[in-house]
C-alpha cells in the first residue's frame, strides 16, 4: 500500500472509495458526485493498493485562527474526509493516512486537528484510539412527512416542505431524540499535535 498526495486524476477513485466507505455509517445518504474543493490550503491524501484507491483523508487548514476550525486556539486543520474502503478496514489504512497527515500538519506548524463525526460507535472508538478527545456535540435532525408539517412552515404560497435536515444546538437533546425518528449526535473530536 502506498500513501501519497491526491491528484486530480484520482477523483473517480476518491468518490468511489468515499461512497462505499460511508454506506454502512450514519452518513449513508451523504453522497458526493465529485470531490470537494477547499477555500483554504489543504492536505489531501489517498491510500492506493494495486492501482485502487482504498483510503482517503482531506484536511483543510487555517492560515488565520478560526477560519476553518470551529474551536480551539492557534492554527488548526479540519478533517473533512477520512474513509477506508470496506474491503480494507482493520488493516491500518486509516491510521497510516492519519499519521502521514499529522506529520504534514506539524510541518505546516498546525497545533491541532479537528474532526466532526456522527454517532457510529466504531468510528468514535477509532478517533479515541488515535488520541482524539471528544470536545463538543450537537444534533443532526432529519424531518420527514408529518414531522416536517409539525415543525416547519413555508412562507412561500403552495411550497410544502417534504424533507428537512436541521441542526439542533439546544440543551433539550433527549427531548429532540424522542420526538423525531432520525436523529444523530454530531460529535467534535480534537487532537493536539
NORFEN-V138547 format. One record per run of one state. SS is the DSSP state (helix for helix, strand for strand, loop for the rest). FROM is the first residue (numbers start at 0). LEN is the number of residues. If there is no record, write none. Layout:
ss->{SS SS}
from->{FROM FROM}
len->{LEN LEN}
This chain:
ss->{loop strand loop helix loop strand loop strand loop strand loop helix loop helix loop strand loop helix loop strand loop helix loop strand loop helix loop strand loop}
from->{0 1 5 7 22 41 49 51 61 75 84 85 88 92 107 111 117 120 129 132 144 145 151 162 168 172 179 181 192}
len->{1 4 2 15 19 8 2 10 14 9 1 3 4 15 4 6 3 9 3 12 1 6 11 6 4 7 2 11 1}
